[in-house]
Amino acid sequence: MVTNNYYDIELDETDKEAAVVSEKINVKLKPHQLTALNKAIEMEKNGLIKYNINQNNNIIEISTNIGILGDMVGYGKTLIALSLIATNDDIHLNRHLIETYNNTKNYNYFSISTINRLIPEKIIKATLVIVPRGPVYLQWEKMIKTNTTLKMLAIDNYIFIKNYLPRYDGTNEDEIINFFNNYDLILIKNTTLRLLFDNYNNLIENWLRIIIDEAHDIINKLKVYVNYHYLWMISATYDKLFEKIRQSSNNSLIIGKEIFTNSDYNNLMIVKNSHKFIKQSFTLPEPVEKYYLCKLPNNINVIKNFISDNILDKINANDIAGAIKELGGKNETEEDIIELVSREMNRELHNKNIEKDYINNLDISNEEKAIKLKRINTEIQNCQEKINDLKERITSRTCSICMELITNPILIECTHIFCGGCLVKWLKTNNNCPYCRTTINSMDKLIAIVDNNNKTEQDDVLILNKEETILKILKSKPGGKFLIFSKNENTFEKIKLLLTDYKCDMLKGNTSHMVNVLNKFKNGELNIIFLNTQYAGSGIDISHATDIIIFHKMGIDKEQAIGRAQRVGRTSELYIHNLCYDHEL
């Protein structure tokens, strides 16, 4: 039993306890890694951890055999995990099953304890390390060979299982378990895990410790039943991990997923350092981040206030075909998207009127009917106003300032259009829309609407669309190595057509192809790699990239994307370019 410390949610330089690392790790850990390792060892050895985070200075004590290594992307979580394997093999067993019921209003409780008969008699004492297929697997293999003397069994595929692992004949259970016990860790891809378990008829389902890397990506893809004394999940985007677990209907690793319904409890399982402490611990150059306001196509600008967030996300990623499909279209082009939105709004109005007729025919009291009719009439009125507003935006050709036909039209943030000359005069003494009074925050967001059939030099638009902005960024840095990220692969098709002077490829496919793409990028044979954050945004080390282009707003996936290049070993500034429509800022 080790001495308990009292922790805050985040570790920092005041947590003086630092673990003594096994000699099997032949690199020196940074201060934040040592502090995190010490907490992880304490959680394993004691089976509990104590926090002093309550406003009344009450001690919160939790008991668990699940932990999350949650430091920010690119700052050495893999080495913490390997150091844990090398340093600690003493994992606490909770030999009692306890159920407790408490009343939160007054002092009464009930607790019952029984012997825990779920602890298996035979376990594999090696650590099972499960990682995503592709370059991440190879990076783990390289780090283990380079930075440790741990005895590793790396299981690459089914051919390796058949040719190099002992066969199970129904009687040699001990032989199989002893074979795996000869190793410190078993490294395996998530796509190979089920093949290994099927090969042994689930004989090897009991492990001392399991570690899952990039758990937010693969936790729900592990279709095996497995027991463990301790489970560690590695993820910088642990909120996404918790969401995946909660949404899963058949997660076989974490049976009691109700544990993850309380975000306050979730935080108590995490081993993570404060960003400040991590950056003090490492000497990485700070990234340089820039934002570019990009021009939204005029027809999209007209409808952006009338579509769902899901459709708007597709438009942000330039997946117009996906947006059209979401709207119920089939063969329509980008120019038809306004018609699709109008059609959807008219369908909604039609359904509301049908609902009103239904209410009128209900056999209910007059009072109840009046309430229902009041609600549906309000909804019909709102729907009709939206349709009228959209029609006005589409068809209006009169400037509300001069009341003449619009010339040199300018579109502002709220999507109202005015004569260019009228608007310039107005903005000399005002900072809002002449029609709806919405504040105009920046002159940069004014968009000139150009007739391409009658364009003059004075009509040039200063704000570029997203593809044009990418070309401008690339041309400004001829020797750069660029990673372009999107959550939607359709984004890249339009870009590729413009990049005829650049050597580019997409990071997808089998491991061999992805490694080949990464090697070409590193050697200068490729200038640009396209990455889908949904499939290739996590775990991959591409620290030799000079620039990252974030094609659209992508929430927590952005952290994973930046972490591909902003990570341990980087010696020069990373430039991050964010492409944004005005509603993405």
Steps between C-alpha positions, in 0.01 A plus 500: 500500500641839400427827679201693368545856378215750473456617142328774307342410165811623315856428604751785511844595629373495861451122479852418611466122505688355203511130416823301494507359149611148414837452330309344211426858388821641352390862449454762768140596565400866521372640834133488395539140382651395835218668692234333284674164530506528880124560513432212259709261712316613813164434333610149402662401830232638732198458276391844613595865476425796727412853392480824695294710262184572697430859606463380861837321483331160524704207374348318202613139472428282198570133442535386139691273265451731201725797423554746216836645399372836377792738446481729197585355158866446415657530844613149587204291621640193325819517705296536822309183409819305420658619826193376689539156340871490583472634855189349659361146507324533836136568420244514780211254490166599643400169656159622617191603309341794677166667435411815690179701515498849653228753568605850397244678722560344840739260669409147400684247289526132415813313389554135414829321430562154356803310376589597143489173309557672164879502547641231267741242640731504197610820332759607246744721688622678187337831405279492192554822301231564236567773244339618174618335181737689273792728587403518869579129541841546338574805716432299816717215376786739422475680835504173695806376312684834516420630849448185709632150563150366555441155355234553235286269288370705205204328332461657157242284324330161475794347312724576799246340735487180295875472435662615823260450792445163673189310397227417747400132495241513777734370771799740507342802672794548738747482212317778314481727805866437587598588143347847530638537853851487354447856373465837670245616247298379204461768231206448265288697252134548577417328169699189597373466859187299418704262282734429792216432744312279252819302440504399867124467555513784754751307713707819529226733623651571846784757519688680774488831317356630172603828336302646208662779300286760320210349691255766378543356149495125562324429832174394333675295230648243740247219466650263758410411857797550731578519872772717649637600837557850364395677181676813375365703210725757332319802356557875503141547383349302787164682482458341158601165654235527772239587239594196289468270803161645596369461145618140463238225513744208510830613652662180628788659693302733724182325605385762751492796263266683740821593683568744217171689518633741766767736366616587852569134571673457163755766590600303810628214280732723297876532542594829338730796555411866463596649163729745679691221677537299178639798311743574785607137483564505125673757283284498188473818291156659527288456185398805295126502434322704232134537399380576146153635427384326182225588257185293522323449164220754471224241458619325818520830685134564426386170656749449786254626763232255384685166511597257775843489666569161340444637149701811584791279614501333159499839328789616722696199373394580140305175484221659297395163358455369855301809597272457198445133588421597860240745367336220303648586161639249252649645183482868586803726464632762740291761322182307591562498875279805563211320330560195721491708817182673382346161421582369848352809668181475292474130590525594868224761457280244322545250784413766758174577317414129492565484875269800547219323310554194718470708819179662375345155461605370842223406742637694798385785720486849351757622751751227414440549127558875532838441665608258227380732223682796653824301497465375141393845372813651652712232331326560166554875530870454579540262209325740261718790617814296433377421148415864431838614634683254277296604194578865570872429529496305174289734288569848637681725257416833670745675732318597822730805536440674165185301401646454150612184320816366663829580325843360596328285764663431837389214727549551875513253791125487561457414126329828401615660174549869412655718233874515557506881490199536732646260756839675504332835574281340769796337677681833535255593776349164601625151592185295446284361222270771355216245480509282815748700716731201556844624604770484229812393689751520218529653155690185399173307507337705225465289187476646151258311275660477158337430166769290331362590158557873557803513729741792511824558689311710755275202574782277635401327822762520775353215704594163350314172520657213692670334204648832383621568854682165505675587172605835643644332813687239294650760266621706795713208621650310203709263713228424754366160599124529550239286675143585396230375739126458450232282658367424152696339215283674239684818601817382331361421154448865405838600647688233303376648171673829586829352623637380169840657575533323836573141599231385739336183629244390754586307814264202484496135405711216635801539727752454220348778289474744793862438602606555138312833490661613827849404381454690172379802695799484734745463210351792306339292224160633612412860592154438638314228688120500532369354827146415606481571874237228539740224391857630478508789744618314811824352624717551191832683540558745212719746690702594188200689354552876488135604470152372579189623320171449688242516222198562723393525863529153652473526879715265709628321189714808436713416806572154360582649159750751641653224712614314188771765451526689831664228707816383673807544280381808313771768468335769285176699514188332367267726302128430538269650238126502583264555204168647615175627363364785712267268695795275591692775677 
